[in-house]
């Protein structure tokens, strides 16, 4: 029979019983009391009876206690099954997800779990379920996210160049055009709201397909909106047309919302009615066009998404007047929530320098 393993000498029976008294783990308490019996000189059989285990289990407790002290008697986490993917395979999978599929090679324009599982089998001869692959991807930091639209003719370097040069351009406006007045940064855009409305995602029981009303009529109105994220304020109008005259009215509305003695730099896209030669611009406003085909630089696009998803979608509008009423109500709700305007509209490149 193998010789009994001696307990380490830096503990005593009284010390283990004190630790057992304050322990919050019942199993650790039981093990400490069993080992305290050995320190008192009792046999291993008696110590095993106190712990309610066999001699082999008691020997394992002694080995763990000698190696790690009292913490070695805590319940350990079961190792579980070994992972299917090793580090190199995860790295290869991450590269494939980041780069996306090649339609002519992989036969798809976006990765699905079944496509990635097929690629792993062909590349590494690994068979993995969609559920396990989903957990692996989420553990690697991947999520299924809606893609941000980008104009096919956009200059790829234009957005970054605009962001880089924005502080200098703002300083130039402050120095030469507004005589040192405080500057408010505004963003402007317009959205068409009509009877042919959108349907948004909604919570529903798994396995069901919820329904929502969807109109096919075509009456609509234009919601002109502008926000000043740093101040949490906005200026909006609901108008029947989208033209230079409507833009004139909106600039007048923005002008009234600018703080007394301040000057507004209004960033907006290069639509024809935004930069028309006959567009009168109030004295306290300077227009700063964004690069062409770069709507992602304008946070008002995100404002439209927020308003549609929370207040305007999944509705049927009976008339033009009802469209106007709902647009006004939605915009007024937004203006009453300055923290929402700040949260959606603030941009590090525009406000953080």
KAURWO-V193284 format. One record per residue. N is the residue number from 0. RES is the residue in one letter. SS is DSSP state (hx for helix, st for strand, lp for the rest). BURIAL is + if it has 16 or more other ideal C-beta (glycine too) atoms within 10 Angstrom, else -. Layout:
n=N res=RES ss=SS burial=BURIAL
n=N res=RES ss=SS burial=BURIAL
This chain:
n=0 res=X ss=lp burial=-
n=1 res=X ss=lp burial=-
n=2 res=X ss=lp burial=-
n=3 res=X ss=lp burial=-
n=4 res=X ss=lp burial=-
n=5 res=X ss=lp burial=-
n=6 res=X ss=lp burial=+
n=7 res=X ss=lp burial=-
n=8 res=X ss=lp burial=-
n=9 res=X ss=lp burial=-
n=10 res=X ss=lp burial=+
n=11 res=X ss=lp burial=-
n=12 res=X ss=hx burial=+
n=13 res=X ss=hx burial=-
n=14 res=X ss=hx burial=-
n=15 res=X ss=hx burial=+
n=16 res=X ss=hx burial=+
n=17 res=X ss=hx burial=-
n=18 res=X ss=hx burial=+
n=19 res=X ss=hx burial=+
n=20 res=X ss=hx burial=-
n=21 res=X ss=hx burial=-
n=22 res=X ss=lp burial=+
n=23 res=X ss=lp burial=-
n=24 res=X ss=lp burial=-
n=25 res=X ss=hx burial=-
n=26 res=X ss=hx burial=-
n=27 res=X ss=hx burial=+
n=28 res=X ss=hx burial=+
n=29 res=X ss=hx burial=+
n=30 res=X ss=hx burial=+
n=31 res=X ss=hx burial=+
n=32 res=X ss=hx burial=+
n=33 res=X ss=hx burial=+
n=34 res=X ss=hx burial=+
n=35 res=X ss=hx burial=+
n=36 res=X ss=hx burial=+
n=37 res=X ss=hx burial=+
n=38 res=X ss=hx burial=+
n=39 res=X ss=lp burial=-
n=40 res=X ss=lp burial=-
n=41 res=X ss=lp burial=-
n=42 res=X ss=lp burial=-
n=43 res=X ss=hx burial=+
n=44 res=X ss=hx burial=-
n=45 res=X ss=hx burial=-
n=46 res=X ss=hx burial=+
n=47 res=X ss=hx burial=+
n=48 res=X ss=hx burial=-
n=49 res=X ss=hx burial=+
n=50 res=X ss=hx burial=+
n=51 res=X ss=lp burial=-
n=52 res=X ss=lp burial=+
n=53 res=X ss=lp burial=-
n=54 res=X ss=hx burial=-
n=55 res=X ss=hx burial=-
n=56 res=X ss=hx burial=-
n=57 res=X ss=hx burial=+
n=58 res=X ss=hx burial=+
n=59 res=X ss=hx burial=-
n=60 res=X ss=hx burial=+
n=61 res=X ss=hx burial=+
n=62 res=X ss=hx burial=-
n=63 res=X ss=hx burial=+
n=64 res=X ss=hx burial=+
n=65 res=X ss=hx burial=-
n=66 res=X ss=hx burial=-
n=67 res=X ss=hx burial=-
n=68 res=X ss=hx burial=-
n=69 res=X ss=hx burial=+
n=70 res=X ss=hx burial=-
n=71 res=X ss=hx burial=+
n=72 res=X ss=hx burial=+
n=73 res=X ss=lp burial=-
n=74 res=X ss=lp burial=-
n=75 res=X ss=lp burial=-
n=76 res=X ss=lp burial=-
n=77 res=X ss=lp burial=-
n=78 res=X ss=lp burial=-
n=79 res=X ss=lp burial=-
n=80 res=X ss=lp burial=-
n=81 res=X ss=lp burial=-
n=82 res=X ss=lp burial=-
n=83 res=X ss=lp burial=-
n=84 res=X ss=lp burial=+
n=85 res=X ss=lp burial=-
n=86 res=X ss=hx burial=-
n=87 res=X ss=hx burial=-
n=88 res=X ss=hx burial=+
n=89 res=X ss=hx burial=-
n=90 res=X ss=hx burial=-
n=91 res=X ss=hx burial=-
n=92 res=X ss=hx burial=+
n=93 res=X ss=hx burial=-
n=94 res=X ss=hx burial=-
n=95 res=X ss=hx burial=+
n=96 res=X ss=hx burial=-
n=97 res=X ss=hx burial=-
n=98 res=X ss=hx burial=-
n=99 res=X ss=lp burial=-
n=100 res=X ss=lp burial=+
n=101 res=X ss=lp burial=-
n=102 res=X ss=hx burial=-
n=103 res=X ss=hx burial=-
n=104 res=X ss=hx burial=-
n=105 res=X ss=hx burial=+
n=106 res=X ss=lp burial=-
n=107 res=X ss=lp burial=-
n=108 res=X ss=lp burial=-
n=109 res=X ss=lp burial=-
n=110 res=X ss=lp burial=+
n=111 res=X ss=lp burial=-
n=112 res=X ss=hx burial=+
n=113 res=X ss=hx burial=-
n=114 res=X ss=hx burial=-
n=115 res=X ss=hx burial=+
n=116 res=X ss=hx burial=+
n=117 res=X ss=hx burial=-
n=118 res=X ss=hx burial=+
n=119 res=X ss=hx burial=+
n=120 res=X ss=hx burial=-
n=121 res=X ss=hx burial=-
n=122 res=X ss=hx burial=-
n=123 res=X ss=hx burial=+
n=124 res=X ss=lp burial=-
n=125 res=X ss=lp burial=-
n=126 res=X ss=lp burial=-
n=127 res=X ss=lp burial=+
n=128 res=X ss=lp burial=-
n=129 res=X ss=hx burial=-
n=130 res=X ss=hx burial=-
n=131 res=X ss=hx burial=-
n=132 res=X ss=hx burial=+
n=133 res=X ss=hx burial=+
n=134 res=X ss=hx burial=-
n=135 res=X ss=hx burial=+
n=136 res=X ss=hx burial=+
n=137 res=X ss=hx burial=-
n=138 res=X ss=hx burial=-
n=139 res=X ss=lp burial=-
n=140 res=X ss=lp burial=-
n=141 res=X ss=lp burial=-
n=142 res=X ss=lp burial=-
n=143 res=X ss=lp burial=-
n=144 res=X ss=lp burial=-
n=145 res=X ss=lp burial=-
n=146 res=X ss=lp burial=-
n=147 res=X ss=lp burial=-
n=148 res=X ss=lp burial=-
n=149 res=X ss=lp burial=-
n=150 res=X ss=lp burial=-
n=151 res=X ss=lp burial=-
n=152 res=X ss=lp burial=-
n=153 res=X ss=lp burial=-
n=154 res=X ss=lp burial=-
n=155 res=X ss=lp burial=-
n=156 res=X ss=lp burial=-
n=157 res=X ss=hx burial=-
n=158 res=X ss=hx burial=+
n=159 res=X ss=hx burial=-
n=160 res=X ss=hx burial=-
n=161 res=X ss=hx burial=+
n=162 res=X ss=hx burial=+
n=163 res=X ss=hx burial=-
n=164 res=X ss=hx burial=-
n=165 res=X ss=hx burial=+
n=166 res=X ss=hx burial=-
n=167 res=X ss=hx burial=-
n=168 res=X ss=hx burial=-
n=169 res=X ss=hx burial=+
n=170 res=X ss=hx burial=-
n=171 res=X ss=hx burial=-
n=172 res=X ss=hx burial=-
n=173 res=X ss=hx burial=+
n=174 res=X ss=hx burial=-
n=175 res=X ss=hx burial=-
n=176 res=X ss=lp burial=-
n=177 res=X ss=lp burial=+
n=178 res=X ss=lp burial=-
n=179 res=X ss=lp burial=-
n=180 res=X ss=lp burial=-
n=181 res=X ss=lp burial=-
n=182 res=X ss=st burial=+
n=183 res=X ss=st burial=+
n=184 res=X ss=st burial=+
n=185 res=X ss=st burial=+
n=186 res=X ss=st burial=+
n=187 res=X ss=st burial=+
n=188 res=X ss=st burial=+
n=189 res=X ss=st burial=+
n=190 res=X ss=st burial=+
n=191 res=X ss=st burial=-
n=192 res=X ss=st burial=+
n=193 res=X ss=st burial=-
n=194 res=X ss=lp burial=+
n=195 res=X ss=lp burial=-
n=196 res=X ss=lp burial=+
n=197 res=X ss=lp burial=-
n=198 res=X ss=lp burial=-
n=199 res=X ss=lp burial=-
n=200 res=X ss=lp burial=-
n=201 res=X ss=lp burial=-
n=202 res=X ss=lp burial=-
n=203 res=X ss=lp burial=-
n=204 res=X ss=lp burial=-
n=205 res=X ss=lp burial=-
n=206 res=X ss=lp burial=-
n=207 res=X ss=lp burial=-
n=208 res=X ss=lp burial=-
n=209 res=X ss=lp burial=-
n=210 res=X ss=lp burial=-
n=211 res=X ss=lp burial=-
n=212 res=X ss=lp burial=-
n=213 res=X ss=lp burial=-
n=214 res=X ss=lp burial=-
n=215 res=X ss=lp burial=-
n=216 res=X ss=lp burial=-
n=217 res=X ss=lp burial=-
n=218 res=X ss=lp burial=-
n=219 res=X ss=st burial=+
n=220 res=X ss=st burial=+
n=221 res=X ss=st burial=+
n=222 res=X ss=st burial=+
n=223 res=X ss=st burial=+
n=224 res=X ss=st burial=+
n=225 res=X ss=st burial=+
n=226 res=X ss=st burial=+
n=227 res=X ss=st burial=+
n=228 res=X ss=lp burial=+
n=229 res=X ss=lp burial=+
n=230 res=X ss=lp burial=+
n=231 res=X ss=lp burial=+
n=232 res=X ss=st burial=+
n=233 res=X ss=st burial=+
n=234 res=X ss=st burial=+
n=235 res=X ss=st burial=+
n=236 res=X ss=st burial=+
n=237 res=X ss=st burial=+
n=238 res=X ss=st burial=+
n=239 res=X ss=lp burial=-
n=240 res=X ss=lp burial=-
n=241 res=X ss=lp burial=+
n=242 res=X ss=lp burial=-
n=243 res=X ss=hx burial=+
n=244 res=X ss=hx burial=-
n=245 res=X ss=hx burial=+
n=246 res=X ss=hx burial=+
n=247 res=X ss=hx burial=+
n=248 res=X ss=hx burial=-
n=249 res=X ss=hx burial=+
n=250 res=X ss=hx burial=+
n=251 res=X ss=hx burial=-
n=252 res=X ss=hx burial=+
n=253 res=X ss=hx burial=+
n=254 res=X ss=hx burial=+
n=255 res=X ss=hx burial=-
n=256 res=X ss=hx burial=+
n=257 res=X ss=lp burial=+
n=258 res=X ss=lp burial=-
n=259 res=X ss=lp burial=-
n=260 res=X ss=lp burial=-
n=261 res=X ss=lp burial=-
n=262 res=X ss=st burial=+
n=263 res=X ss=st burial=+
n=264 res=X ss=st burial=+
n=265 res=X ss=st burial=+
n=266 res=X ss=st burial=+
n=267 res=X ss=st burial=+
n=268 res=X ss=lp burial=+
n=269 res=X ss=lp burial=-
n=270 res=X ss=lp burial=-
n=271 res=X ss=lp burial=-
n=272 res=X ss=lp burial=+
n=273 res=X ss=lp burial=+
n=274 res=X ss=lp burial=-
n=275 res=X ss=lp burial=-
n=276 res=X ss=lp burial=-
n=277 res=X ss=lp burial=-
n=278 res=X ss=lp burial=-
n=279 res=X ss=lp burial=-
n=280 res=X ss=lp burial=-
n=281 res=X ss=lp burial=+
n=282 res=X ss=lp burial=-
n=283 res=X ss=lp burial=+
n=284 res=X ss=st burial=+
n=285 res=X ss=st burial=+
n=286 res=X ss=st burial=+
n=287 res=X ss=st burial=+
n=288 res=X ss=st burial=-
n=289 res=X ss=lp burial=+
n=290 res=X ss=lp burial=+
n=291 res=X ss=lp burial=-
n=292 res=X ss=lp burial=+
n=293 res=X ss=lp burial=+
n=294 res=X ss=hx burial=-
n=295 res=X ss=hx burial=-
n=296 res=X ss=hx burial=+
n=297 res=X ss=lp burial=+
n=298 res=X ss=lp burial=+
n=299 res=X ss=hx burial=+
n=300 res=X ss=hx burial=+
n=301 res=X ss=hx burial=-
n=302 res=X ss=hx burial=+
n=303 res=X ss=hx burial=+
n=304 res=X ss=hx burial=-
n=305 res=X ss=hx burial=-
n=306 res=X ss=hx burial=+
n=307 res=X ss=hx burial=+
n=308 res=X ss=hx burial=-
n=309 res=X ss=hx burial=-
n=310 res=X ss=hx burial=+
n=311 res=X ss=hx burial=+
n=312 res=X ss=lp burial=+
n=313 res=X ss=lp burial=+
n=314 res=X ss=lp burial=+
n=315 res=X ss=lp burial=-
n=316 res=X ss=lp burial=+
n=317 res=X ss=lp burial=-
n=318 res=X ss=lp burial=-
n=319 res=X ss=hx burial=-
n=320 res=X ss=hx burial=-
n=321 res=X ss=hx burial=-
n=322 res=X ss=hx burial=+
n=323 res=X ss=hx burial=+
n=324 res=X ss=hx burial=-
n=325 res=X ss=hx burial=+
n=326 res=X ss=hx burial=+
n=327 res=X ss=hx burial=-
n=328 res=X ss=hx burial=-
n=329 res=X ss=hx burial=+
n=330 res=X ss=hx burial=+
n=331 res=X ss=hx burial=-
n=332 res=X ss=hx burial=-
n=333 res=X ss=hx burial=+
n=334 res=X ss=hx burial=+
n=335 res=X ss=lp burial=-
n=336 res=X ss=lp burial=-
n=337 res=X ss=hx burial=+
n=338 res=X ss=hx burial=-
n=339 res=X ss=hx burial=+
n=340 res=X ss=hx burial=+
n=341 res=X ss=hx burial=+
n=342 res=X ss=hx burial=-
n=343 res=X ss=hx burial=+
n=344 res=X ss=hx burial=+
n=345 res=X ss=lp burial=+
n=346 res=X ss=lp burial=-
n=347 res=X ss=hx burial=-
n=348 res=X ss=hx burial=-
n=349 res=X ss=hx burial=+
n=350 res=X ss=hx burial=-
n=351 res=X ss=lp burial=-
n=352 res=X ss=lp burial=-
